Amino acid sequence: MGTLRRLSHFMEHFWLAVTIGTLVAALWVIFTDGWEIGGQWLFLPGIAGAMFFFRRITRRKLEAMEDRQRGKA
């Protein structure tokens, strides 16, 4: 696997970890401080989740394009 593919996989997993971590933190704040204070914390996992899916879609498109150029598909 090439360096760019490994980096893409790493960044995809990084954003997934950030999404999970911020979601756990947001849920903790919601349960301890209530919905009024903790509800705004859900913004962070939403952004991180969007970045995860953006990276995943982009990685798949780039890998498919590379495979077509190499004649694998």
N, CA, C and O atoms as a Tripos MOL2 file, in Angstrom:
@<TRIPOS>MOLECULE
protein
  292   291    73     0     0
PROTEIN
NO_CHARGES

@<TRIPOS>ATOM
      1 N           0.8560   -1.1710    0.0000 N.3       1 MET1
      2 CA          0.0000    0.0000    0.0000 C.3       1 MET1
      3 C           0.8970    1.2270    0.0000 C.2       1 MET1
      4 O           1.8730    1.2930    0.7470 O.2       1 MET1
      5 N           0.5610    2.2010   -0.8430 N.am      2 GLY2
      6 CA          1.3730    3.3940   -0.9700 C.3       2 GLY2
      7 C           1.2560    4.3140    0.2290 C.2       2 GLY2
      8 O           0.3790    4.1660    1.0800 O.2       2 GLY2
      9 N           2.1710    5.2670    0.2630 N.am      3 THR3
     10 CA          2.2100    6.2100    1.3740 C.3       3 THR3
     11 C           0.9350    7.0480    1.4490 C.2       3 THR3
     12 O           0.4070    7.2830    2.5360 O.2       3 THR3
     13 N           0.4470    7.4950    0.3020 N.am      4 LEU4
     14 CA         -0.7710    8.3120    0.3160 C.3       4 LEU4
     15 C          -1.9820    7.5130    0.7640 C.2       4 LEU4
     16 O          -2.8550    8.0420    1.4520 O.2       4 LEU4
     17 N          -2.0450    6.2460    0.3810 N.am      5 ARG5
     18 CA         -3.1650    5.4090    0.8260 C.3       5 ARG5
     19 C          -3.1060    5.1940    2.3360 C.2       5 ARG5
     20 O          -4.1330    5.2370    3.0120 O.2       5 ARG5
     21 N          -1.9170    4.9640    2.8580 N.am      6 ARG6
     22 CA         -1.7850    4.7840    4.3110 C.3       6 ARG6
     23 C          -2.1690    6.0590    5.0490 C.2       6 ARG6
     24 O          -2.8350    6.0120    6.0830 O.2       6 ARG6
     25 N          -1.7470    7.1940    4.5130 N.am      7 LEU7
     26 CA         -2.0940    8.4710    5.1350 C.3       7 LEU7
     27 C          -3.6030    8.7020    5.0910 C.2       7 LEU7
     28 O          -4.1870    9.1890    6.0590 O.2       7 LEU7
     29 N          -4.2280    8.3590    3.9790 N.am      8 SER8
     30 CA         -5.6790    8.5110    3.8660 C.3       8 SER8
     31 C          -6.4070    7.6290    4.8700 C.2       8 SER8
     32 O          -7.3720    8.0620    5.4990 O.2       8 SER8
     33 N          -5.9420    6.3870    5.0200 N.am      9 HIS9
     34 CA         -6.5550    5.4840    6.0050 C.3       9 HIS9
     35 C          -6.3540    6.0220    7.4210 C.2       9 HIS9
     36 O          -7.2710    5.9880    8.2420 O.2       9 HIS9
     37 N          -5.1480    6.5200    7.6990 N.am     10 PHE10
     38 CA         -4.8740    7.0630    9.0270 C.3      10 PHE10
     39 C          -5.7910    8.2470    9.3330 C.2      10 PHE10
     40 O          -6.3750    8.3210   10.4140 O.2      10 PHE10
     41 N          -5.9150    9.1710    8.3780 N.am     11 MET11
     42 CA         -6.7470   10.3470    8.6080 C.3      11 MET11
     43 C          -8.2200    9.9720    8.7510 C.2      11 MET11
     44 O          -8.9550   10.5900    9.5220 O.2      11 MET11
     45 N          -8.6410    8.9600    8.0060 N.am     12 GLU12
     46 CA        -10.0230    8.4870    8.1380 C.3      12 GLU12
     47 C         -10.2720    7.9460    9.5430 C.2      12 GLU12
     48 O         -11.2900    8.2580   10.1610 O.2      12 GLU12
     49 N          -9.3460    7.1380   10.0420 N.am     13 HIS13
     50 CA         -9.4860    6.5940   11.3940 C.3      13 HIS13
     51 C          -9.3260    7.6820   12.4580 C.2      13 HIS13
     52 O          -9.9680    7.6260   13.5070 O.2      13 HIS13
     53 N          -8.4790    8.6610   12.1910 N.am     14 PHE14
     54 CA         -8.3120    9.7820   13.1100 C.3      14 PHE14
     55 C          -9.6370   10.5150   13.3070 C.2      14 PHE14
     56 O         -10.0340   10.7900   14.4390 O.2      14 PHE14
     57 N         -10.3240   10.8320   12.2020 N.am     15 TRP15
     58 CA        -11.5910   11.5500   12.3150 C.3      15 TRP15
     59 C         -12.6650   10.6960   12.9510 C.2      15 TRP15
     60 O         -13.5410   11.2200   13.6390 O.2      15 TRP15
     61 N         -12.6180    9.3880   12.7370 N.am     16 LEU16
     62 CA        -13.5710    8.5060   13.4110 C.3      16 LEU16
     63 C         -13.3360    8.5290   14.9200 C.2      16 LEU16
     64 O         -14.2870    8.5730   15.7000 O.2      16 LEU16
     65 N         -12.0730    8.4980   15.3280 N.am     17 ALA17
     66 CA        -11.7450    8.5520   16.7560 C.3      17 ALA17
     67 C         -12.1640    9.8880   17.3660 C.2      17 ALA17
     68 O         -12.6890    9.9270   18.4790 O.2      17 ALA17
     69 N         -11.9340   10.9770   16.6430 N.am     18 VAL18
     70 CA        -12.3500   12.2970   17.1340 C.3      18 VAL18
     71 C         -13.8680   12.3520   17.2750 C.2      18 VAL18
     72 O         -14.3900   12.9050   18.2430 O.2      18 VAL18
     73 N         -14.5710   11.7750   16.3020 N.am     19 THR19
     74 CA        -16.0360   11.7450   16.3640 C.3      19 THR19
     75 C         -16.5170   10.9910   17.5920 C.2      19 THR19
     76 O         -17.3850   11.4730   18.3210 O.2      19 THR19
     77 N         -15.9610    9.8190   17.8210 N.am     20 ILE20
     78 CA        -16.3760    9.0080   18.9670 C.3      20 ILE20
     79 C         -16.0240    9.7070   20.2780 C.2      20 ILE20
     80 O         -16.8360    9.7520   21.2010 O.2      20 ILE20
     81 N         -14.8160   10.2500   20.3540 N.am     21 GLY21
     82 CA        -14.3900   10.9320   21.5730 C.3      21 GLY21
     83 C         -15.2370   12.1430   21.9050 C.2      21 GLY21
     84 O         -15.6360   12.3300   23.0550 O.2      21 GLY21
     85 N         -15.5140   12.9660   20.9090 N.am     22 THR22
     86 CA        -16.3280   14.1520   21.1720 C.3      22 THR22
     87 C         -17.7870   13.7910   21.4360 C.2      22 THR22
     88 O         -18.4740   14.4960   22.1760 O.2      22 THR22
     89 N         -18.2650   12.6990   20.8390 N.am     23 LEU23
     90 CA        -19.6330   12.2570   21.1250 C.3      23 LEU23
     91 C         -19.7570   11.7810   22.5700 C.2      23 LEU23
     92 O         -20.7390   12.0850   23.2470 O.2      23 LEU23
     93 N         -18.7630   11.0380   23.0340 N.am     24 VAL24
     94 CA        -18.7720   10.5830   24.4310 C.3      24 VAL24
     95 C         -18.7220   11.7880   25.3700 C.2      24 VAL24
     96 O         -19.4500   11.8380   26.3610 O.2      24 VAL24
     97 N         -17.8650   12.7520   25.0550 N.am     25 ALA25
     98 CA        -17.7730   13.9520   25.8920 C.3      25 ALA25
     99 C         -19.0860   14.7260   25.8830 C.2      25 ALA25
    100 O         -19.5320   15.2090   26.9240 O.2      25 ALA25
    101 N         -19.7020   14.8460   24.7190 N.am     26 ALA26
    102 CA        -20.9730   15.5730   24.6230 C.3      26 ALA26
    103 C         -22.0670   14.8720   25.4170 C.2      26 ALA26
    104 O         -22.8410   15.5240   26.1170 O.2      26 ALA26
    105 N         -22.1330   13.5560   25.3110 N.am     27 LEU27
    106 CA        -23.1400   12.8150   26.0740 C.3      27 LEU27
    107 C         -22.9030   12.9420   27.5710 C.2      27 LEU27
    108 O         -23.8490   13.0420   28.3530 O.2      27 LEU27
    109 N         -21.6370   12.9390   27.9630 N.am     28 TRP28
    110 CA        -21.3140   13.1060   29.3800 C.3      28 TRP28
    111 C         -21.8010   14.4660   29.8860 C.2      28 TRP28
    112 O         -22.4040   14.5510   30.9560 O.2      28 TRP28
    113 N         -21.5420   15.5170   29.1260 N.am     29 VAL29
    114 CA        -21.9750   16.8540   29.5330 C.3      29 VAL29
    115 C         -23.4980   16.9360   29.5540 C.2      29 VAL29
    116 O         -24.0690   17.5650   30.4450 O.2      29 VAL29
    117 N         -24.1590   16.3140   28.5910 N.am     30 ILE30
    118 CA        -25.6280   16.3280   28.5640 C.3      30 ILE30
    119 C         -26.1890   15.6420   29.8010 C.2      30 ILE30
    120 O         -27.1300   16.1440   30.4160 O.2      30 ILE30
    121 N         -25.6190   14.4970   30.1700 N.am     31 PHE31
    122 CA        -26.1390   13.7670   31.3290 C.3      31 PHE31
    123 C         -25.7910   14.4370   32.6540 C.2      31 PHE31
    124 O         -26.5600   14.3380   33.6090 O.2      31 PHE31
    125 N         -24.6490   15.1140   32.7310 N.am     32 THR32
    126 CA        -24.2670   15.7350   33.9990 C.3      32 THR32
    127 C         -24.8300   17.1390   34.1650 C.2      32 THR32
    128 O         -25.2480   17.5080   35.2620 O.2      32 THR32
    129 N         -24.8490   17.9360   33.0840 N.am     33 ASP33
    130 CA        -25.2660   19.3370   33.1900 C.3      33 ASP33
    131 C         -26.6240   19.6320   32.5780 C.2      33 ASP33
    132 O         -27.1520   20.7300   32.7500 O.2      33 ASP33
    133 N         -27.1920   18.6790   31.8740 N.am     34 GLY34
    134 CA        -28.4960   18.9030   31.2650 C.3      34 GLY34
    135 C         -28.4070   19.2690   29.7960 C.2      34 GLY34
    136 O         -27.3480   19.6080   29.2680 O.2      34 GLY34
    137 N         -29.5760   19.1840   29.1560 N.am     35 TRP35
    138 CA        -29.6500   19.3930   27.7090 C.3      35 TRP35
    139 C         -29.3460   20.8380   27.3110 C.2      35 TRP35
    140 O         -28.7490   21.0750   26.2620 O.2      35 TRP35
    141 N         -29.7490   21.8000   28.1360 N.am     36 GLU36
    142 CA        -29.5670   23.2080   27.7790 C.3      36 GLU36
    143 C         -28.0960   23.5650   27.6200 C.2      36 GLU36
    144 O         -27.7300   24.2960   26.7000 O.2      36 GLU36
    145 N         -27.2660   23.0620   28.4940 N.am     37 ILE37
    146 CA        -25.8300   23.3420   28.4160 C.3      37 ILE37
    147 C         -25.1330   22.3550   27.4810 C.2      37 ILE37
    148 O         -24.2890   22.7490   26.6760 O.2      37 ILE37
    149 N         -25.4840   21.0820   27.5880 N.am     38 GLY38
    150 CA        -24.7800   20.0500   26.8340 C.3      38 GLY38
    151 C         -25.1940   19.9040   25.3880 C.2      38 GLY38
    152 O         -24.4630   19.3180   24.5910 O.2      38 GLY38
    153 N         -26.3630   20.4310   25.0340 N.am     39 GLY39
    154 CA        -26.8410   20.2800   23.6650 C.3      39 GLY39
    155 C         -25.9250   20.9050   22.6300 C.2      39 GLY39
    156 O         -25.7840   20.3890   21.5210 O.2      39 GLY39
    157 N         -25.3020   22.0180   22.9940 N.am     40 GLN40
    158 CA        -24.4060   22.6840   22.0510 C.3      40 GLN40
    159 C         -23.1260   21.8830   21.8170 C.2      40 GLN40
    160 O         -22.4320   22.1060   20.8240 O.2      40 GLN40
    161 N         -22.8120   20.9700   22.7030 N.am     41 TRP41
    162 CA        -21.6270   20.1270   22.5380 C.3      41 TRP41
    163 C         -21.7850   19.1310   21.3940 C.2      41 TRP41
    164 O         -20.7880   18.5900   20.9150 O.2      41 TRP41
    165 N         -22.9980   18.8800   20.9510 N.am     42 LEU42
    166 CA        -23.2240   17.9460   19.8460 C.3      42 LEU42
    167 C         -22.7610   18.5130   18.5050 C.2      42 LEU42
    168 O         -22.6840   17.7880   17.5130 O.2      42 LEU42
    169 N         -22.4570   19.7950   18.4780 N.am     43 PHE43
    170 CA        -21.9430   20.4160   17.2640 C.3      43 PHE43
    171 C         -20.5860   19.8100   16.8790 C.2      43 PHE43
    172 O         -20.3330   19.5610   15.7000 O.2      43 PHE43
    173 N         -19.7260   19.5760   17.8570 N.am     44 LEU44
    174 CA        -18.3800   19.0510   17.5780 C.3      44 LEU44
    175 C         -18.3940   17.6460   16.9760 C.2      44 LEU44
    176 O         -17.7210   17.4270   15.9690 O.2      44 LEU44
    177 N         -19.1300   16.6820   17.5420 N.am     45 PRO45
    178 CA        -19.1630   15.3750   16.8860 C.3      45 PRO45
    179 C         -19.8210   15.4280   15.5110 C.2      45 PRO45
    180 O         -19.5010   14.6170   14.6420 O.2      45 PRO45
    181 N         -20.7280   16.3660   15.3070 N.am     46 GLY46
    182 CA        -21.3390   16.5130   13.9860 C.3      46 GLY46
    183 C         -20.3220   16.9410   12.9430 C.2      46 GLY46
    184 O         -20.2870   16.3960   11.8410 O.2      46 GLY46
    185 N         -19.4960   17.9150   13.2900 N.am     47 ILE47
    186 CA        -18.4520   18.3770   12.3700 C.3      47 ILE47
    187 C         -17.4140   17.2810   12.1440 C.2      47 ILE47
    188 O         -17.0070   17.0350   11.0080 O.2      47 ILE47
    189 N         -16.9850   16.6210   13.2200 N.am     48 ALA48
    190 CA        -15.9900   15.5540   13.0880 C.3      48 ALA48
    191 C         -16.5430   14.3860   12.2720 C.2      48 ALA48
    192 O         -15.8190   13.7940   11.4710 O.2      48 ALA48
    193 N         -17.8060   14.0550   12.4660 N.am     49 GLY49
    194 CA        -18.4290   12.9870   11.6800 C.3      49 GLY49
    195 C         -18.5110   13.3480   10.2100 C.2      49 GLY49
    196 O         -18.3020   12.5010    9.3410 O.2      49 GLY49
    197 N         -18.8170   14.6110    9.9310 N.am     50 ALA50
    198 CA        -18.8450   15.0620    8.5390 C.3      50 ALA50
    199 C         -17.4560   14.9570    7.9150 C.2      50 ALA50
    200 O         -17.3270   14.5580    6.7580 O.2      50 ALA50
    201 N         -16.4210   15.3100    8.6700 N.am     51 MET51
    202 CA        -15.0510   15.1830    8.1640 C.3      51 MET51
    203 C         -14.6970   13.7230    7.9040 C.2      51 MET51
    204 O         -14.0320   13.4130    6.9150 O.2      51 MET51
    205 N         -15.1370   12.8220    8.7890 N.am     52 PHE52
    206 CA        -14.8850   11.3960    8.5920 C.3      52 PHE52
    207 C         -15.5010   10.9190    7.2820 C.2      52 PHE52
    208 O         -14.8340   10.2670    6.4790 O.2      52 PHE52
    209 N         -16.7720   11.2430    7.0680 N.am     53 PHE53
    210 CA        -17.4320   10.7800    5.8450 C.3      53 PHE53
    211 C         -16.8610   11.4550    4.6030 C.2      53 PHE53
    212 O         -16.7860   10.8300    3.5450 O.2      53 PHE53
    213 N         -16.4580   12.7180    4.7120 N.am     54 PHE54
    214 CA        -15.8180   13.3910    3.5890 C.3      54 PHE54
    215 C         -14.5030   12.7060    3.2330 C.2      54 PHE54
    216 O         -14.2180   12.4720    2.0580 O.2      54 PHE54
    217 N         -13.7020   12.3840    4.2510 N.am     55 ARG55
    218 CA        -12.4240   11.7010    4.0010 C.3      55 ARG55
    219 C         -12.6540   10.3200    3.3950 C.2      55 ARG55
    220 O         -11.9300    9.9160    2.4850 O.2      55 ARG55
    221 N         -13.6530    9.5940    3.8880 N.am     56 ARG56
    222 CA        -13.9480    8.2460    3.3890 C.3      56 ARG56
    223 C         -14.3600    8.2950    1.9160 C.2      56 ARG56
    224 O         -13.8580    7.5200    1.1030 O.2      56 ARG56
    225 N         -15.2640    9.1970    1.5810 N.am     57 ILE57
    226 CA        -15.7200    9.3120    0.1930 C.3      57 ILE57
    227 C         -14.5670    9.7170   -0.7140 C.2      57 ILE57
    228 O         -14.3980    9.1630   -1.8000 O.2      57 ILE57
    229 N         -13.7730   10.6880   -0.2650 N.am     58 THR58
    230 CA        -12.6440   11.1490   -1.0640 C.3      58 THR58
    231 C         -11.6180   10.0420   -1.2540 C.2      58 THR58
    232 O         -11.0930    9.8680   -2.3540 O.2      58 THR58
    233 N         -11.3220    9.2870   -0.1890 N.am     59 ARG59
    234 CA        -10.3490    8.1990   -0.2960 C.3      59 ARG59
    235 C         -10.8130    7.1490   -1.2860 C.2      59 ARG59
    236 O         -10.0250    6.6840   -2.1100 O.2      59 ARG59
    237 N         -12.0670    6.7710   -1.2170 N.am     60 ARG60
    238 CA        -12.5870    5.7500   -2.1300 C.3      60 ARG60
    239 C         -12.5340    6.2170   -3.5780 C.2      60 ARG60
    240 O         -12.2020    5.4380   -4.4710 O.2      60 ARG60
    241 N         -12.8570    7.4810   -3.8130 N.am     61 LYS61
    242 CA        -12.7930    8.0060   -5.1770 C.3      61 LYS61
    243 C         -11.3590    8.0300   -5.6900 C.2      61 LYS61
    244 O         -11.0990    7.6500   -6.8310 O.2      61 LYS61
    245 N         -10.4280    8.4750   -4.8520 N.am     62 LEU62
    246 CA         -9.0320    8.5300   -5.2770 C.3      62 LEU62
    247 C          -8.4620    7.1390   -5.5180 C.2      62 LEU62
    248 O          -7.7120    6.9400   -6.4740 O.2      62 LEU62
    249 N          -8.8030    6.1760   -4.6690 N.am     63 GLU63
    250 CA         -8.3290    4.8090   -4.8710 C.3      63 GLU63
    251 C          -8.9040    4.2090   -6.1430 C.2      63 GLU63
    252 O          -8.1980    3.5090   -6.8680 O.2      63 GLU63
    253 N         -10.1670    4.4700   -6.4240 N.am     64 ALA64
    254 CA        -10.7730    3.9600   -7.6560 C.3      64 ALA64
    255 C         -10.1110    4.5930   -8.8730 C.2      64 ALA64
    256 O          -9.8870    3.9200   -9.8790 O.2      64 ALA64
    257 N          -9.7990    5.8780   -8.7880 N.am     65 MET65
    258 CA         -9.1450    6.5560   -9.8970 C.3      65 MET65
    259 C          -7.7370    5.9990  -10.1150 C.2      65 MET65
    260 O          -7.3300    5.7780  -11.2560 O.2      65 MET65
    261 N          -6.9940    5.7720   -9.0340 N.am     66 GLU66
    262 CA         -5.6560    5.1840   -9.1450 C.3      66 GLU66
    263 C          -5.7150    3.7870   -9.7410 C.2      66 GLU66
    264 O          -4.9000    3.4400  -10.5950 O.2      66 GLU66
    265 N          -6.6740    2.9860   -9.2970 N.am     67 ASP67
    266 CA         -6.8130    1.6240   -9.8080 C.3      67 ASP67
    267 C          -7.1520    1.6250  -11.2940 C.2      67 ASP67
    268 O          -6.6470    0.7880  -12.0420 O.2      67 ASP67
    269 N          -7.9920    2.5450  -11.7270 N.am     68 ARG68
    270 CA         -8.3200    2.6340  -13.1570 C.3      68 ARG68
    271 C          -7.0960    3.0220  -13.9660 C.2      68 ARG68
    272 O          -6.8830    2.5010  -15.0610 O.2      68 ARG68
    273 N          -6.2830    3.9420  -13.4320 N.am     69 GLN69
    274 CA         -5.0850    4.3710  -14.1430 C.3      69 GLN69
    275 C          -4.0680    3.2430  -14.2460 C.2      69 GLN69
    276 O          -3.3310    3.1610  -15.2290 O.2      69 GLN69
    277 N          -4.0230    2.3850  -13.2560 N.am     70 ARG70
    278 CA         -3.0900    1.2570  -13.2710 C.3      70 ARG70
    279 C          -3.6320    0.0670  -14.0460 C.2      70 ARG70
    280 O          -2.9090   -0.9010  -14.2840 O.2      70 ARG70
    281 N          -4.8900    0.1290  -14.4400 N.am     71 GLY71
    282 CA         -5.4860   -0.9410  -15.2200 C.3      71 GLY71
    283 C          -5.9850   -2.1090  -14.4090 C.2      71 GLY71
    284 O          -6.1410   -3.2070  -14.9440 O.2      71 GLY71
    285 N          -6.2430   -1.9020  -13.1210 N.am     72 LYS72
    286 CA         -6.7110   -2.9860  -12.2560 C.3      72 LYS72
    287 C          -8.2160   -3.1850  -12.3570 C.2      72 LYS72
    288 O          -8.7130   -4.2900  -12.1430 O.2      72 LYS72
    289 N          -8.9390   -2.1300  -12.6790 N.am     73 ALA73
    290 CA        -10.4060   -2.2400  -12.6660 C.3      73 ALA73
    291 C         -10.9040   -2.7380  -13.9470 C.2      73 ALA73
    292 O         -12.1120   -2.8940  -14.1220 O.2      73 ALA73
@<TRIPOS>BOND
     1     1     2 1
     2     2     3 1
     3     3     4 2
     4     3     5 am
     5     5     6 1
     6     6     7 1
     7     7     8 2
     8     7     9 am
     9     9    10 1
    10    10    11 1
    11    11    12 2
    12    11    13 am
    13    13    14 1
    14    14    15 1
    15    15    16 2
    16    15    17 am
    17    17    18 1
    18    18    19 1
    19    19    20 2
    20    19    21 am
    21    21    22 1
    22    22    23 1
    23    23    24 2
    24    23    25 am
    25    25    26 1
    26    26    27 1
    27    27    28 2
    28    27    29 am
    29    29    30 1
    30    30    31 1
    31    31    32 2
    32    31    33 am
    33    33    34 1
    34    34    35 1
    35    35    36 2
    36    35    37 am
    37    37    38 1
    38    38    39 1
    39    39    40 2
    40    39    41 am
    41    41    42 1
    42    42    43 1
    43    43    44 2
    44    43    45 am
    45    45    46 1
    46    46    47 1
    47    47    48 2
    48    47    49 am
    49    49    50 1
    50    50    51 1
    51    51    52 2
    52    51    53 am
    53    53    54 1
    54    54    55 1
    55    55    56 2
    56    55    57 am
    57    57    58 1
    58    58    59 1
    59    59    60 2
    60    59    61 am
    61    61    62 1
    62    62    63 1
    63    63    64 2
    64    63    65 am
    65    65    66 1
    66    66    67 1
    67    67    68 2
    68    67    69 am
    69    69    70 1
    70    70    71 1
    71    71    72 2
    72    71    73 am
    73    73    74 1
    74    74    75 1
    75    75    76 2
    76    75    77 am
    77    77    78 1
    78    78    79 1
    79    79    80 2
    80    79    81 am
    81    81    82 1
    82    82    83 1
    83    83    84 2
    84    83    85 am
    85    85    86 1
    86    86    87 1
    87    87    88 2
    88    87    89 am
    89    89    90 1
    90    90    91 1
    91    91    92 2
    92    91    93 am
    93    93    94 1
    94    94    95 1
    95    95    96 2
    96    95    97 am
    97    97    98 1
    98    98    99 1
    99    99   100 2
   100    99   101 am
   101   101   102 1
   102   102   103 1
   103   103   104 2
   104   103   105 am
   105   105   106 1
   106   106   107 1
   107   107   108 2
   108   107   109 am
   109   109   110 1
   110   110   111 1
   111   111   112 2
   112   111   113 am
   113   113   114 1
   114   114   115 1
   115   115   116 2
   116   115   117 am
   117   117   118 1
   118   118   119 1
   119   119   120 2
   120   119   121 am
   121   121   122 1
   122   122   123 1
   123   123   124 2
   124   123   125 am
   125   125   126 1
   126   126   127 1
   127   127   128 2
   128   127   129 am
   129   129   130 1
   130   130   131 1
   131   131   132 2
   132   131   133 am
   133   133   134 1
   134   134   135 1
   135   135   136 2
   136   135   137 am
   137   137   138 1
   138   138   139 1
   139   139   140 2
   140   139   141 am
   141   141   142 1
   142   142   143 1
   143   143   144 2
   144   143   145 am
   145   145   146 1
   146   146   147 1
   147   147   148 2
   148   147   149 am
   149   149   150 1
   150   150   151 1
   151   151   152 2
   152   151   153 am
   153   153   154 1
   154   154   155 1
   155   155   156 2
   156   155   157 am
   157   157   158 1
   158   158   159 1
   159   159   160 2
   160   159   161 am
   161   161   162 1
   162   162   163 1
   163   163   164 2
   164   163   165 am
   165   165   166 1
   166   166   167 1
   167   167   168 2
   168   167   169 am
   169   169   170 1
   170   170   171 1
   171   171   172 2
   172   171   173 am
   173   173   174 1
   174   174   175 1
   175   175   176 2
   176   175   177 am
   177   177   178 1
   178   178   179 1
   179   179   180 2
   180   179   181 am
   181   181   182 1
   182   182   183 1
   183   183   184 2
   184   183   185 am
   185   185   186 1
   186   186   187 1
   187   187   188 2
   188   187   189 am
   189   189   190 1
   190   190   191 1
   191   191   192 2
   192   191   193 am
   193   193   194 1
   194   194   195 1
   195   195   196 2
   196   195   197 am
   197   197   198 1
   198   198   199 1
   199   199   200 2
   200   199   201 am
   201   201   202 1
   202   202   203 1
   203   203   204 2
   204   203   205 am
   205   205   206 1
   206   206   207 1
   207   207   208 2
   208   207   209 am
   209   209   210 1
   210   210   211 1
   211   211   212 2
   212   211   213 am
   213   213   214 1
   214   214   215 1
   215   215   216 2
   216   215   217 am
   217   217   218 1
   218   218   219 1
   219   219   220 2
   220   219   221 am
   221   221   222 1
   222   222   223 1
   223   223   224 2
   224   223   225 am
   225   225   226 1
   226   226   227 1
   227   227   228 2
   228   227   229 am
   229   229   230 1
   230   230   231 1
   231   231   232 2
   232   231   233 am
   233   233   234 1
   234   234   235 1
   235   235   236 2
   236   235   237 am
   237   237   238 1
   238   238   239 1
   239   239   240 2
   240   239   241 am
   241   241   242 1
   242   242   243 1
   243   243   244 2
   244   243   245 am
   245   245   246 1
   246   246   247 1
   247   247   248 2
   248   247   249 am
   249   249   250 1
   250   250   251 1
   251   251   252 2
   252   251   253 am
   253   253   254 1
   254   254   255 1
   255   255   256 2
   256   255   257 am
   257   257   258 1
   258   258   259 1
   259   259   260 2
   260   259   261 am
   261   261   262 1
   262   262   263 1
   263   263   264 2
   264   263   265 am
   265   265   266 1
   266   266   267 1
   267   267   268 2
   268   267   269 am
   269   269   270 1
   270   270   271 1
   271   271   272 2
   272   271   273 am
   273   273   274 1
   274   274   275 1
   275   275   276 2
   276   275   277 am
   277   277   278 1
   278   278   279 1
   279   279   280 2
   280   279   281 am
   281   281   282 1
   282   282   283 1
   283   283   284 2
   284   283   285 am
   285   285   286 1
   286   286   287 1
   287   287   288 2
   288   287   289 am
   289   289   290 1
   290   290   291 1
   291   291   292 2
@<TRIPOS>SUBSTRUCTURE
     1 MET1         2 RESIDUE 1 A MET
     2 GLY2         6 RESIDUE 1 A GLY
     3 THR3        10 RESIDUE 1 A THR
     4 LEU4        14 RESIDUE 1 A LEU
     5 ARG5        18 RESIDUE 1 A ARG
     6 ARG6        22 RESIDUE 1 A ARG
     7 LEU7        26 RESIDUE 1 A LEU
     8 SER8        30 RESIDUE 1 A SER
     9 HIS9        34 RESIDUE 1 A HIS
    10 PHE10       38 RESIDUE 1 A PHE
    11 MET11       42 RESIDUE 1 A MET
    12 GLU12       46 RESIDUE 1 A GLU
    13 HIS13       50 RESIDUE 1 A HIS
    14 PHE14       54 RESIDUE 1 A PHE
    15 TRP15       58 RESIDUE 1 A TRP
    16 LEU16       62 RESIDUE 1 A LEU
    17 ALA17       66 RESIDUE 1 A ALA
    18 VAL18       70 RESIDUE 1 A VAL
    19 THR19       74 RESIDUE 1 A THR
    20 ILE20       78 RESIDUE 1 A ILE
    21 GLY21       82 RESIDUE 1 A GLY
    22 THR22       86 RESIDUE 1 A THR
    23 LEU23       90 RESIDUE 1 A LEU
    24 VAL24       94 RESIDUE 1 A VAL
    25 ALA25       98 RESIDUE 1 A ALA
    26 ALA26      102 RESIDUE 1 A ALA
    27 LEU27      106 RESIDUE 1 A LEU
    28 TRP28      110 RESIDUE 1 A TRP
    29 VAL29      114 RESIDUE 1 A VAL
    30 ILE30      118 RESIDUE 1 A ILE
    31 PHE31      122 RESIDUE 1 A PHE
    32 THR32      126 RESIDUE 1 A THR
    33 ASP33      130 RESIDUE 1 A ASP
    34 GLY34      134 RESIDUE 1 A GLY
    35 TRP35      138 RESIDUE 1 A TRP
    36 GLU36      142 RESIDUE 1 A GLU
    37 ILE37      146 RESIDUE 1 A ILE
    38 GLY38      150 RESIDUE 1 A GLY
    39 GLY39      154 RESIDUE 1 A GLY
    40 GLN40      158 RESIDUE 1 A GLN
    41 TRP41      162 RESIDUE 1 A TRP
    42 LEU42      166 RESIDUE 1 A LEU
    43 PHE43      170 RESIDUE 1 A PHE
    44 LEU44      174 RESIDUE 1 A LEU
    45 PRO45      178 RESIDUE 1 A PRO
    46 GLY46      182 RESIDUE 1 A GLY
    47 ILE47      186 RESIDUE 1 A ILE
    48 ALA48      190 RESIDUE 1 A ALA
    49 GLY49      194 RESIDUE 1 A GLY
    50 ALA50      198 RESIDUE 1 A ALA
    51 MET51      202 RESIDUE 1 A MET
    52 PHE52      206 RESIDUE 1 A PHE
    53 PHE53      210 RESIDUE 1 A PHE
    54 PHE54      214 RESIDUE 1 A PHE
    55 ARG55      218 RESIDUE 1 A ARG
    56 ARG56      222 RESIDUE 1 A ARG
    57 ILE57      226 RESIDUE 1 A ILE
    58 THR58      230 RESIDUE 1 A THR
    59 ARG59      234 RESIDUE 1 A ARG
    60 ARG60      238 RESIDUE 1 A ARG
    61 LYS61      242 RESIDUE 1 A LYS
    62 LEU62      246 RESIDUE 1 A LEU
    63 GLU63      250 RESIDUE 1 A GLU
    64 ALA64      254 RESIDUE 1 A ALA
    65 MET65      258 RESIDUE 1 A MET
    66 GLU66      262 RESIDUE 1 A GLU
    67 ASP67      266 RESIDUE 1 A ASP
    68 ARG68      270 RESIDUE 1 A ARG
    69 GLN69      274 RESIDUE 1 A GLN
    70 ARG70      278 RESIDUE 1 A ARG
    71 GLY71      282 RESIDUE 1 A GLY
    72 LYS72      286 RESIDUE 1 A LYS
    73 ALA73      290 RESIDUE 1 A ALA
